[in-house]
Amino acid sequence: MAADPGLLELMRSDMADRQDVREQRMFGGMAFMVSGHMACGLMPRGAFYRVGRARQAEALALDGTAVMNVTRRPMPDFVELAADCMGEDAARLTLLDMALTHIATLPPR
C-alpha cells in the first residue's frame, strides 16, 4: 500500500516555502530531501522525521510518535508520526522544525 495522497499533499504544503526540496520514492511512500539529506517523508503507516539523536527523546514525548523501525531495527535519528496524528498541525510542524534544524547541522551534499 502506498502513502495516502491527502497526507502527501499536506506534507508538500508544509515544505512549499523551501527551494531546496526534492521528492524521492522510498519506504513505500515519498521522502523529502532537503539540500540532499533525507529530512522527512511518508510511509504507508504515517510520516517520518529525521530529528537527530540529540532531540529524539523530545520528539518521542509528542503524542503519536515512535522510534522509526523499517527493517526490524530502530533508526535512532528518526521518529514516526502515526497517520491518524498527521492532522495535528502542532505536532507535525514541530517535528518538521526539528528535522530541518537537524539537517542544517549536517555537512553539505
VEXKOLVEX-799181 format. One record per atom (N, C-alpha, C, O, CB): residue number from 1; atom name; x, y, z. Coordinates in Angstrom, 2 decimals, m for minus. Each point is the difference from the previous one (the first is absolute). Glycine has a CB too. Layout:
N
[site NUM,"CA",[X,Y,Z]] ...
***
This chain:
109
[site 1,"N",[0.85,m1.18,0.00]] [site 1,"CA",[m0.85,1.18,0.00]] [site 1,"C",[0.89,1.24,0.00]] [site 1,"O",[0.97,0.06,0.75]] [site 1,"CB",[m2.83,m1.30,0.48]] [site 2,"N",[1.55,2.20,m2.04]] [site 2,"CA",[0.76,1.26,m0.08]] [site 2,"C",[m0.50,0.99,1.04]] [site 2,"O",[m1.06,m0.17,0.60]] [site 2,"CB",[1.46,m0.21,m3.05]] [site 3,"N",[0.40,1.42,2.64]] [site 3,"CA",[m0.38,1.05,0.94]] [site 3,"C",[m1.28,0.70,m0.46]] [site 3,"O",[m0.27,0.09,m1.20]] [site 3,"CB",[2.70,0.24,1.82]] [site 4,"N",[m3.19,0.14,0.32]] [site 4,"CA",[m1.27,0.69,m0.27]] [site 4,"C",[0.24,1.27,m0.81]] [site 4,"O",[0.80,0.84,0.41]] [site 4,"CB",[m1.76,m1.77,1.73]] [site 5,"N",[0.29,1.09,m3.29]] [site 5,"CA",[0.20,1.19,m0.83]] [site 5,"C",[m0.36,1.31,0.71]] [site 5,"O",[0.65,1.02,m0.24]] [site 5,"CB",[m1.11,m2.45,m1.73]] [site 6,"N",[m0.54,1.42,2.83]] [site 6,"CA",[m0.37,1.21,0.74]] [site 6,"C",[1.09,0.41,0.97]] [site 6,"O",[0.29,1.19,0.15]] [site 6,"CB",[m2.69,m1.82,m0.37]] [site 7,"N",[3.01,m0.36,0.88]] [site 7,"CA",[1.11,0.30,0.92]] [site 7,"C",[1.23,0.48,m0.77]] [site 7,"O",[0.75,0.85,0.48]] [site 7,"CB",[m1.63,m2.57,1.13]] [site 8,"N",[1.07,1.17,m2.79]] [site 8,"CA",[1.12,0.44,m0.84]] [site 8,"C",[m0.17,1.48,m0.37]] [site 8,"O",[0.97,0.76,0.05]] [site 8,"CB",[m0.70,m3.11,m0.96]] [site 9,"N",[m1.47,2.75,0.55]] [site 9,"CA",[m0.25,1.41,m0.32]] [site 9,"C",[0.19,0.89,1.23]] [site 9,"O",[0.47,1.13,m0.11]] [site 9,"CB",[m2.08,m1.84,m1.68]] [site 10,"N",[1.23,0.20,2.97]] [site 10,"CA",[0.19,0.74,1.24]] [site 10,"C",[1.49,0.24,0.25]] [site 10,"O",[0.41,1.11,0.34]] [site 10,"CB",[m2.53,m2.11,0.59]] [site 11,"N",[2.93,m0.04,m1.09]] [site 11,"CA",[1.45,0.17,0.19]] [site 11,"C",[0.60,0.90,m1.07]] [site 11,"O",[0.90,0.80,0.29]] [site 11,"CB",[m0.80,m3.07,0.76]] [site 12,"N",[m0.58,2.16,m2.26]] [site 12,"CA",[0.50,0.90,m1.06]] [site 12,"C",[m0.30,1.45,0.37]] [site 12,"O",[0.84,0.88,m0.23]] [site 12,"CB",[m1.19,m2.67,m1.51]] [site 13,"N",[m0.82,2.05,2.30]] [site 13,"CA",[m0.32,1.37,0.38]] [site 13,"C",[0.87,0.47,1.16]] [site 13,"O",[0.35,1.17,0.09]] [site 13,"CB",[m2.72,m1.52,m0.87]] [site 14,"N",[2.74,m0.57,1.69]] [site 14,"CA",[0.90,0.34,1.09]] [site 14,"C",[1.38,0.42,m0.53]] [site 14,"O",[0.68,0.82,0.62]] [site 14,"CB",[m1.92,m2.42,0.89]] [site 15,"N",[1.65,1.04,m2.64]] [site 15,"CA",[1.33,0.26,m0.56]] [site 15,"C",[m0.02,1.03,m1.13]] [site 15,"O",[1.04,0.28,m0.60]] [site 15,"CB",[m0.41,m2.62,1.22]] [site 16,"N",[m1.80,2.89,m0.92]] [site 16,"CA",[m0.17,0.84,m1.19]] [site 16,"C",[0.88,1.24,m0.04]] [site 16,"O",[0.34,0.46,m1.10]] [site 16,"CB",[m2.63,m1.27,1.04]] [site 17,"N",[2.67,1.37,1.18]] [site 17,"CA",[0.80,1.23,0.01]] [site 17,"C",[1.48,m0.24,m0.25]] [site 17,"O",[0.76,0.95,m0.15]] [site 17,"CB",[m2.41,0.00,1.72]] [site 18,"N",[2.07,m2.19,m1.61]] [site 18,"CA",[1.42,m0.31,m0.17]] [site 18,"C",[0.32,m0.23,m1.47]] [site 18,"O",[m0.79,m0.58,m0.74]] [site 18,"CB",[0.86,m0.44,3.03]] [site 19,"N",[1.10,1.48,m2.70]] [site 19,"CA",[0.45,m0.18,m1.38]] [site 19,"C",[0.95,m1.19,m0.14]] [site 19,"O",[0.32,m0.41,m1.12]] [site 19,"CB",[m0.60,2.87,0.75]] [site 20,"N",[0.74,m3.01,1.50]] [site 20,"CA",[1.03,m1.04,m0.01]] [site 20,"C",[m0.58,m1.39,0.27]] [site 20,"O",[0.71,m0.86,0.54]] [site 20,"CB",[0.94,2.57,0.20]] [site 21,"N",[m2.90,m1.94,m1.09]] [site 21,"CA",[m0.67,m1.27,0.28]] [site 21,"C",[m0.15,m0.80,m1.29]] [site 21,"O",[m0.37,0.52,m1.05]] [site 21,"CB",[m0.86,0.52,2.98]] [site 22,"N",[1.54,m2.33,m1.80]] [site 22,"CA",[m0.19,m0.94,m1.11]] [site 22,"C",[m0.74,m1.20,0.56]] [site 22,"O",[0.31,m0.47,1.10]] [site 22,"CB",[1.81,1.26,m2.32]] [site 23,"N",[m3.08,m1.30,0.48]] [site 23,"CA",[m0.74,m1.19,0.42]] [site 23,"C",[0.64,m1.23,m0.60]] [site 23,"O",[0.47,0.01,m1.14]] [site 23,"CB",[m2.59,1.33,1.32]] [site 24,"N",[2.13,m2.42,0.62]] [site 24,"CA",[0.57,m1.27,m0.47]] [site 24,"C",[m0.82,m1.15,0.57]] [site 24,"O",[m0.26,m0.04,1.20]] [site 24,"CB",[2.57,1.06,m1.35]] [site 25,"N",[m2.72,m1.94,m0.70]] [site 25,"CA",[m0.76,m1.16,0.46]] [site 25,"C",[0.86,m0.85,0.92]] [site 25,"O",[1.15,m0.32,m0.30]] [site 25,"CB",[m2.51,0.34,m1.82]] [site 26,"N",[0.77,m0.38,3.28]] [site 26,"CA",[0.74,m0.78,1.00]] [site 26,"C",[m0.96,m0.55,1.03]] [site 26,"O",[m1.03,0.62,0.29]] [site 26,"CB",[3.08,0.80,m0.65]] [site 27,"N",[m1.74,m2.58,0.93]] [site 27,"CA",[m0.77,m0.62,1.08]] [site 27,"C",[m1.48,m0.19,m0.37]] [site 27,"O",[m0.86,0.06,0.88]] [site 27,"CB",[2.44,0.99,0.75]] [site 28,"N",[m1.87,m1.28,m2.89]] [site 28,"CA",[m1.38,m0.17,m0.43]] [site 28,"C",[m0.78,1.29,m0.05]] [site 28,"O",[m1.23,m0.01,m0.12]] [site 28,"CB",[1.32,m2.24,1.08]] [site 29,"N",[0.59,3.36,m0.88]] [site 29,"CA",[m0.64,1.31,m0.03]] [site 29,"C",[0.90,1.02,m0.66]] [site 29,"O",[0.52,m0.23,m1.10]] [site 29,"CB",[m1.78,m0.33,3.18]] [site 30,"N",[1.46,1.70,m1.42]] [site 30,"CA",[0.79,1.08,m0.57]] [site 30,"C",[0.87,0.62,1.08]] [site 30,"O",[m0.46,0.28,1.10]] [site 30,"CB",[m1.32,0.17,m2.83]] [site 31,"N",[3.05,m0.25,1.40]] [site 31,"CA",[0.92,0.70,0.90]] [site 31,"C",[0.22,1.41,m0.55]] [site 31,"O",[0.02,0.21,m1.22]] [site 31,"CB",[1.12,m2.39,1.92]] [site 32,"N",[m0.96,3.11,0.21]] [site 32,"CA",[0.31,1.38,m0.37]] [site 32,"C",[1.47,0.23,0.34]] [site 32,"O",[0.40,m0.04,1.16]] [site 32,"CB",[m2.80,0.83,m0.76]] [site 33,"N",[3.19,m0.53,m1.44]] [site 33,"CA",[1.42,0.25,0.14]] [site 33,"C",[0.20,1.52,0.06]] [site 33,"O",[m0.50,0.73,m0.86]] [site 33,"CB",[1.11,m2.89,m0.37]] [site 34,"N",[0.11,2.62,2.24]] [site 34,"CA",[0.29,1.42,0.17]] [site 34,"C",[1.50,0.17,m0.12]] [site 34,"O",[0.76,m0.56,0.80]] [site 34,"CB",[m2.80,0.94,0.71]] [site 35,"N",[2.47,0.37,m2.50]] [site 35,"CA",[1.43,0.19,m0.26]] [site 35,"C",[0.72,m1.35,m0.09]] [site 35,"O",[1.14,m0.13,0.46]] [site 35,"CB",[m1.23,2.35,0.72]] [site 36,"N",[m0.57,m3.20,m1.76]] [site 36,"CA",[0.59,m1.31,m0.21]] [site 36,"C",[m0.11,m0.97,1.17]] [site 36,"O",[0.42,m1.15,m0.13]] [site 36,"CB",[1.10,2.28,m1.36]] [site 37,"N",[m2.08,m0.71,2.62]] [site 37,"CA",[m0.15,m0.85,1.17]] [site 37,"C",[m1.48,m0.35,0.21]] [site 37,"O",[m0.87,0.86,m0.15]] [site 37,"CB",[2.92,0.18,1.19]] [site 38,"N",[m2.32,m2.30,m0.69]] [site 38,"CA",[m1.37,m0.40,0.29]] [site 38,"C",[m0.44,0.70,1.29]] [site 38,"O",[0.62,m0.17,1.05]] [site 38,"CB",[m0.30,m2.08,m2.20]] [site 39,"N",[m1.40,3.03,1.06]] [site 39,"CA",[m0.50,0.75,1.15]] [site 39,"C",[m1.27,m0.61,0.57]] [site 39,"O",[m0.16,m0.10,1.22]] [site 39,"CB",[1.17,2.15,m2.18]] [site 40,"N",[m1.91,m2.46,0.08]] [site 40,"CA",[m1.29,m0.53,0.45]] [site 40,"C",[m0.66,m0.69,m1.18]] [site 40,"O",[0.54,m0.03,m1.11]] [site 40,"CB",[m0.79,1.85,2.86]] [site 41,"N",[m0.91,m2.37,m1.50]] [site 41,"CA",[m0.73,m0.64,m1.08]] [site 41,"C",[m1.19,m0.78,0.50]] [site 41,"O",[m0.37,0.07,1.18]] [site 41,"CB",[2.47,m0.19,m2.46]] [site 42,"N",[m2.68,m0.63,0.37]] [site 42,"CA",[m1.19,m0.80,0.30]] [site 42,"C",[0.26,m1.46,m0.32]] [site 42,"O",[0.67,m0.34,m0.98]] [site 42,"CB",[m2.14,2.30,0.52]] [site 43,"N",[0.92,m2.81,1.29]] [site 43,"CA",[m0.04,m1.44,m0.20]] [site 43,"C",[m1.47,m0.40,0.06]] [site 43,"O",[m0.84,0.83,0.36]] [site 43,"CB",[3.19,m1.22,0.66]] [site 44,"N",[m2.68,m0.83,m1.35]] [site 44,"CA",[m1.40,m0.40,0.08]] [site 44,"C",[m0.63,0.18,1.37]] [site 44,"O",[m1.20,0.25,0.09]] [site 44,"CB",[1.70,m1.85,m1.87]] [site 45,"N",[0.27,1.50,2.86]] [site 45,"CA",[m0.58,0.09,1.34]] [site 45,"C",[0.09,1.39,0.62]] [site 45,"O",[m0.44,0.19,1.13]] [site 45,"CB",[1.02,m2.56,m0.84]] [site 46,"N",[m0.02,3.34,m1.00]] [site 46,"CA",[0.09,1.36,0.53]] [site 46,"C",[1.21,0.72,m0.53]] [site 46,"O",[0.52,m0.31,m1.07]] [site 46,"CB",[m1.70,m0.44,3.12]] [site 47,"N",[1.64,1.72,m1.28]] [site 47,"CA",[1.13,0.83,m0.42]] [site 47,"C",[1.24,m0.36,0.80]] [site 47,"O",[m0.08,m0.65,1.04]] [site 47,"CB",[m1.49,2.51,m1.67]] [site 48,"N",[2.72,m1.42,0.11]] [site 48,"CA",[1.23,m0.12,0.75]] [site 48,"C",[0.76,1.31,m0.09]] [site 48,"O",[m0.13,0.75,m0.97]] [site 48,"CB",[0.24,m3.24,0.53]] [site 49,"N",[0.68,2.77,1.47]] [site 49,"CA",[0.77,1.24,0.10]] [site 49,"C",[1.39,m0.34,0.54]] [site 49,"O",[0.14,m0.79,0.93]] [site 49,"CB",[m2.24,2.17,m0.54]] [site 50,"N",[3.12,m0.78,m0.99]] [site 50,"CA",[1.37,m0.20,0.44]] [site 50,"C",[0.36,1.10,1.00]] [site 50,"O",[0.49,1.06,m0.38]] [site 50,"CB",[0.14,m2.16,m1.83]] [site 51,"N",[m0.89,0.85,3.46]] [site 51,"CA",[0.18,1.01,1.04]] [site 51,"C",[1.39,m0.01,0.62]] [site 51,"O",[0.38,0.95,0.69]] [site 51,"CB",[m2.80,m1.13,m0.22]] [site 52,"N",[3.18,m0.88,m0.70]] [site 52,"CA",[1.33,m0.13,0.59]] [site 52,"C",[m0.06,m0.66,1.36]] [site 52,"O",[m1.02,0.05,0.69]] [site 52,"CB",[1.75,1.97,m1.94]] [site 53,"N",[0.36,m2.63,1.62]] [site 53,"CA",[0.05,m0.72,1.28]] [site 53,"C",[m0.17,0.93,1.19]] [site 53,"O",[m0.62,m0.37,1.00]] [site 53,"CB",[2.11,m1.31,m2.06]] [site 54,"N",[m0.94,2.88,0.97]] [site 54,"CA",[m0.03,0.93,1.13]] [site 54,"C",[m1.42,0.42,0.36]] [site 54,"O",[m0.27,0.33,1.16]] [site 54,"CB",[2.52,0.49,m1.83]] [site 55,"N",[m3.16,m0.83,m0.29]] [site 55,"CA",[m1.37,0.46,0.26]] [site 55,"C",[m1.04,m1.11,m0.12]] [site 55,"O",[m1.20,0.26,0.03]] [site 55,"CB",[1.88,1.97,m0.86]] [site 56,"N",[m0.21,m3.47,0.70]] [site 56,"CA",[m0.94,m1.10,m0.17]] [site 56,"C",[m0.92,m0.15,1.21]] [site 56,"O",[m1.21,m0.19,m0.17]] [site 56,"CB",[2.88,m0.95,m1.28]] [site 57,"N",[m1.14,1.21,2.65]] [site 57,"CA",[m0.84,m0.13,1.21]] [site 57,"C",[m1.06,1.10,0.05]] [site 57,"O",[m1.14,m0.26,0.37]] [site 57,"CB",[3.07,m0.80,0.86]] [site 58,"N",[m1.54,2.27,m1.60]] [site 58,"CA",[m0.95,1.12,m0.03]] [site 58,"C",[m1.11,m0.28,m1.02]] [site 58,"O",[m1.18,0.26,0.27]] [site 58,"CB",[3.02,1.34,0.40]] [site 59,"N",[m1.46,m2.11,m1.82]] [site 59,"CA",[m0.99,m0.31,m1.04]] [site 59,"C",[m0.92,m1.13,0.44]] [site 59,"O",[m1.20,0.02,m0.28]] [site 59,"CB",[2.83,0.72,m1.48]] [site 60,"N",[m1.08,m1.73,2.46]] [site 60,"CA",[m0.80,m1.14,0.44]] [site 60,"C",[m0.99,0.37,1.10]] [site 60,"O",[m0.91,m0.78,0.30]] [site 60,"CB",[2.80,m0.70,m0.92]] [site 61,"N",[m1.72,2.63,1.23]] [site 61,"CA",[m0.95,0.47,1.02]] [site 61,"C",[m1.30,0.50,m0.62]] [site 61,"O",[m0.99,0.18,0.70]] [site 61,"CB",[2.93,0.43,0.76]] [site 62,"N",[m1.95,m0.38,m2.77]] [site 62,"CA",[m1.21,0.46,m0.69]] [site 62,"C",[m0.93,m1.18,m0.24]] [site 62,"O",[0.45,m1.11,m0.30]] [site 62,"CB",[0.84,2.99,m0.80]] [site 63,"N",[m2.59,m1.64,1.23]] [site 63,"CA",[m1.00,m1.05,m0.24]] [site 63,"C",[0.11,m0.54,m1.41]] [site 63,"O",[0.18,0.76,m0.96]] [site 63,"CB",[m1.71,0.31,2.63]] [site 64,"N",[1.43,m2.39,m1.80]] [site 64,"CA",[m0.04,m0.64,m1.31]] [site 64,"C",[1.36,m0.30,m0.59]] [site 64,"O",[0.08,m0.46,m1.13]] [site 64,"CB",[m2.18,1.61,0.78]] [site 65,"N",[3.18,m0.90,1.10]] [site 65,"CA",[1.33,m0.26,m0.54]] [site 65,"C",[0.56,m1.32,0.52]] [site 65,"O",[m0.40,m0.50,1.05]] [site 65,"CB",[0.79,2.97,m1.21]] [site 66,"N",[0.53,m3.02,m0.60]] [site 66,"CA",[0.72,m1.22,0.37]] [site 66,"C",[1.34,0.02,m0.72]] [site 66,"O",[0.19,0.73,m0.97]] [site 66,"CB",[m2.35,m2.05,1.32]] [site 67,"N",[3.09,0.52,0.14]] [site 67,"CA",[1.28,m0.12,m0.70]] [site 67,"C",[m0.27,m0.65,m1.35]] [site 67,"O",[m0.74,m0.98,m0.09]] [site 67,"CB",[2.04,0.79,2.28]] [site 68,"N",[m0.71,0.74,m3.24]] [site 68,"CA",[m0.20,m0.57,m1.33]] [site 68,"C",[0.66,m1.37,m0.06]] [site 68,"O",[1.14,m0.18,0.43]] [site 68,"CB",[m1.22,2.49,m1.47]] [site 69,"N",[m0.65,m3.27,0.49]] [site 69,"CA",[0.46,m1.36,m0.09]] [site 69,"C",[m0.50,m0.57,m1.31]] [site 69,"O",[m1.15,m0.41,m0.12]] [site 69,"CB",[1.16,0.12,2.65]] [site 70,"N",[0.88,0.27,m3.52]] [site 70,"CA",[m0.41,m0.47,m1.33]] [site 70,"C",[0.46,m1.43,m0.23]] [site 70,"O",[m0.72,m0.78,m0.63]] [site 70,"CB",[0.83,3.13,m0.22]] [site 71,"N",[1.05,m2.70,1.34]] [site 71,"CA",[0.58,m1.31,m0.28]] [site 71,"C",[0.18,m0.82,1.28]] [site 71,"O",[0.94,m0.79,0.10]] [site 71,"CB",[0.21,1.76,m2.08]] [site 72,"N",[m2.04,m0.80,2.94]] [site 72,"CA",[0.05,m0.67,1.30]] [site 72,"C",[1.14,0.51,0.89]] [site 72,"O",[0.24,m0.55,1.07]] [site 72,"CB",[m1.23,m1.44,m2.15]] [site 73,"N",[1.67,3.03,0.63]] [site 73,"CA",[1.02,0.63,0.84]] [site 73,"C",[m0.36,1.47,0.13]] [site 73,"O",[m0.33,0.65,m0.99]] [site 73,"CB",[2.13,m2.29,0.26]] [site 74,"N",[m1.75,2.17,1.95]] [site 74,"CA",[m0.32,1.42,0.18]] [site 74,"C",[0.99,0.89,m0.75]] [site 74,"O",[1.18,m0.31,m0.10]] [site 74,"CB",[m2.17,m0.22,2.34]] [site 75,"N",[0.49,1.62,m2.76]] [site 75,"CA",[0.83,0.99,m0.69]] [site 75,"C",[0.12,1.19,0.95]] [site 75,"O",[m0.94,0.80,0.09]] [site 75,"CB",[0.20,m1.57,m2.46]] [site 76,"N",[1.86,0.92,3.07]] [site 76,"CA",[0.09,0.94,1.11]] [site 76,"C",[m0.13,1.48,m0.36]] [site 76,"O",[m0.32,0.79,0.88]] [site 76,"CB",[1.71,m2.46,0.15]] [site 77,"N",[m1.17,2.07,m2.24]] [site 77,"CA",[m0.16,1.41,m0.38]] [site 77,"C",[m1.44,0.36,m0.37]] [site 77,"O",[m0.34,1.17,m0.12]] [site 77,"CB",[2.69,m1.20,m0.69]] [site 78,"N",[m3.20,m0.98,0.65]] [site 78,"CA",[m1.33,0.20,m0.57]] [site 78,"C",[m1.10,m0.35,0.98]] [site 78,"O",[0.15,m0.88,0.86]] [site 78,"CB",[0.79,0.41,m3.09]] [site 79,"N",[m2.06,1.17,2.09]] [site 79,"CA",[m1.23,m0.37,0.71]] [site 79,"C",[m1.13,m0.10,m1.03]] [site 79,"O",[0.03,0.63,m1.05]] [site 79,"CB",[0.75,0.52,3.19]] [site 80,"N",[m1.77,m1.96,m1.80]] [site 80,"CA",[m1.21,m0.13,m0.80]] [site 80,"C",[m1.11,0.78,0.66]] [site 80,"O",[m0.05,0.12,1.23]] [site 80,"CB",[0.76,m2.39,m2.08]] [site 81,"N",[m1.60,2.80,0.05]] [site 81,"CA",[m1.23,0.62,0.48]] [site 81,"C",[m1.15,m0.78,m0.64]] [site 81,"O",[m0.09,m0.09,m1.22]] [site 81,"CB",[1.17,2.42,1.50]] [site 82,"N",[m1.95,m2.89,0.56]] [site 82,"CA",[m1.11,m0.82,m0.49]] [site 82,"C",[m0.88,0.80,m0.96]] [site 82,"O",[m0.20,1.20,0.18]] [site 82,"CB",[0.24,m2.53,1.96]] [site 83,"N",[m0.56,0.65,m3.15]] [site 83,"CA",[m0.83,0.65,m1.02]] [site 83,"C",[m1.18,0.75,0.61]] [site 83,"O",[m0.36,1.08,m0.47]] [site 83,"CB",[1.04,m2.86,m1.15]] [site 84,"N",[m1.29,1.21,2.65]] [site 84,"CA",[m1.17,0.66,0.60]] [site 84,"C",[0.37,1.22,0.83]] [site 84,"O",[m0.89,0.70,0.49]] [site 84,"CB",[m0.23,m2.91,m0.45]] [site 85,"N",[2.40,2.49,0.13]] [site 85,"CA",[0.46,1.21,0.71]] [site 85,"C",[0.51,1.08,m0.96]] [site 85,"O",[0.39,1.08,0.44]] [site 85,"CB",[0.20,m2.53,1.51]] [site 86,"N",[m0.59,1.16,m3.23]] [site 86,"CA",[0.52,0.95,m0.99]] [site 86,"C",[m0.82,1.28,m0.08]] [site 86,"O",[0.52,1.04,m0.40]] [site 86,"CB",[0.36,m2.97,m0.89]] [site 87,"N",[m2.14,1.87,1.65]] [site 87,"CA",[m0.85,1.18,m0.04]] [site 87,"C",[0.29,0.98,1.12]] [site 87,"O",[m0.49,1.13,m0.02]] [site 87,"CB",[m1.24,m2.53,m1.04]] [site 88,"N",[2.53,0.99,2.03]] [site 88,"CA",[0.39,0.87,1.11]] [site 88,"C",[1.15,0.89,m0.46]] [site 88,"O",[1.16,m0.42,0.02]] [site 88,"CB",[m1.90,m1.31,1.70]] [site 89,"N",[0.41,2.96,m2.13]] [site 89,"CA",[1.03,0.90,m0.53]] [site 89,"C",[1.14,0.21,0.98]] [site 89,"O",[1.16,0.04,m0.42]] [site 89,"CB",[m2.91,1.08,m0.92]] [site 90,"N",[1.47,m0.97,2.62]] [site 90,"CA",[1.05,0.31,0.98]] [site 90,"C",[1.05,m1.11,0.03]] [site 90,"O",[1.19,0.29,m0.07]] [site 90,"CB",[m2.85,1.00,1.45]] [site 91,"N",[1.24,m2.54,m1.28]] [site 91,"CA",[0.96,m1.11,0.05]] [site 91,"C",[0.76,m0.13,m1.31]] [site 91,"O",[1.23,m0.11,m0.01]] [site 91,"CB",[m2.71,m1.08,1.64]] [site 92,"N",[0.76,1.21,m2.74]] [site 92,"CA",[0.61,m0.16,m1.31]] [site 92,"C",[1.02,1.10,m0.28]] [site 92,"O",[1.11,m0.28,m0.46]] [site 92,"CB",[m3.19,m0.82,m0.35]] [site 93,"N",[1.71,2.34,1.08]] [site 93,"CA",[0.90,1.12,m0.29]] [site 93,"C",[1.16,0.08,1.00]] [site 93,"O",[1.08,0.46,m0.36]] [site 93,"CB",[m3.01,0.77,m0.63]] [site 94,"N",[1.71,m1.68,2.22]] [site 94,"CA",[1.10,m0.07,0.97]] [site 94,"C",[1.04,m1.01,m0.47]] [site 94,"O",[1.20,0.27,0.05]] [site 94,"CB",[m2.77,0.37,1.83]] [site 95,"N",[1.10,m1.80,m2.32]] [site 95,"CA",[0.93,m1.02,m0.49]] [site 95,"C",[0.72,0.47,m1.26]] [site 95,"O",[1.19,m0.27,m0.17]] [site 95,"CB",[m2.67,m1.51,1.15]] [site 96,"N",[0.78,2.47,m1.85]] [site 96,"CA",[0.65,0.53,m1.20]] [site 96,"C",[1.07,1.01,0.37]] [site 96,"O",[1.09,m0.02,m0.57]] [site 96,"CB",[m3.20,m0.35,m0.74]] [site 97,"N",[1.81,1.24,2.25]] [site 97,"CA",[1.00,0.98,0.44]] [site 97,"C",[1.22,m0.71,0.59]] [site 97,"O",[1.13,0.39,m0.28]] [site 97,"CB",[m2.96,1.29,0.72]] [site 98,"N",[1.60,m2.70,0.36]] [site 98,"CA",[1.12,m0.77,0.56]] [site 98,"C",[0.84,m0.62,m1.11]] [site 98,"O",[1.23,0.03,0.05]] [site 98,"CB",[m2.59,m0.50,2.01]] [site 99,"N",[0.69,m0.09,m3.06]] [site 99,"CA",[0.72,m0.63,m1.11]] [site 99,"C",[0.81,1.02,m0.80]] [site 99,"O",[1.16,m0.26,m0.32]] [site 99,"CB",[m2.96,m1.48,0.19]] [site 100,"N",[1.21,2.88,m0.18]] [site 100,"CA",[0.72,1.02,m0.78]] [site 100,"C",[1.17,0.57,0.80]] [site 100,"O",[1.05,0.32,m0.57]] [site 100,"CB",[m3.18,0.24,m0.65]] [site 101,"N",[1.95,m0.42,2.52]] [site 101,"CA",[1.08,0.47,0.85]] [site 101,"C",[1.15,m1.01,0.01]] [site 101,"O",[1.17,0.37,m0.08]] [site 101,"CB",[m2.83,0.90,1.52]] [site 102,"N",[1.31,m2.55,m1.35]] [site 102,"CA",[1.02,m1.05,m0.03]] [site 102,"C",[0.73,m0.03,m1.35]] [site 102,"O",[1.22,m0.07,m0.05]] [site 102,"CB",[m2.58,m1.28,1.70]] [site 103,"N",[0.60,1.40,m2.72]] [site 103,"CA",[0.60,m0.03,m1.35]] [site 103,"C",[1.00,1.15,m0.18]] [site 103,"O",[1.02,m0.17,m0.66]] [site 103,"CB",[m3.12,m0.90,m0.25]] [site 104,"N",[1.80,2.22,1.48]] [site 104,"CA",[0.88,1.16,m0.13]] [site 104,"C",[1.37,m0.23,0.66]] [site 104,"O",[0.96,0.69,m0.33]] [site 104,"CB",[m2.99,0.76,0.30]] [site 105,"N",[2.13,m2.42,0.94]] [site 105,"CA",[1.27,m0.29,0.65]] [site 105,"C",[0.87,m1.00,m0.77]] [site 105,"O",[1.17,m0.20,0.34]] [site 105,"CB",[m2.29,0.68,1.82]] [site 106,"N",[0.54,m1.10,m3.18]] [site 106,"CA",[0.71,m1.04,m0.75]] [site 106,"C",[0.89,0.63,m1.07]] [site 106,"O",[m0.29,1.09,m0.48]] [site 106,"CB",[m1.60,m2.71,0.91]] [site 107,"N",[2.97,0.93,m0.79]] [site 107,"CA",[0.89,0.54,m1.05]] [site 107,"C",[m0.72,0.07,m1.34]] [site 107,"O",[m0.90,m0.80,m0.26]] [site 107,"CB",[2.90,m0.13,1.48]] [site 108,"N",[m1.63,1.86,m2.07]] [site 108,"CA",[m0.65,0.13,m1.30]] [site 108,"C",[0.17,m1.26,m0.84]] [site 108,"O",[1.00,m0.72,0.12]] [site 108,"CB",[m0.61,3.19,m0.04]] [site 109,"N",[m1.38,m2.72,m0.92]] [site 109,"CA",[0.07,m1.15,m0.92]] [site 109,"C",[0.05,0.48,m1.41]] [site 109,"O",[0.06,m0.81,m0.93]] [site 109,"CB",[m1.31,m0.62,2.53]] 
***
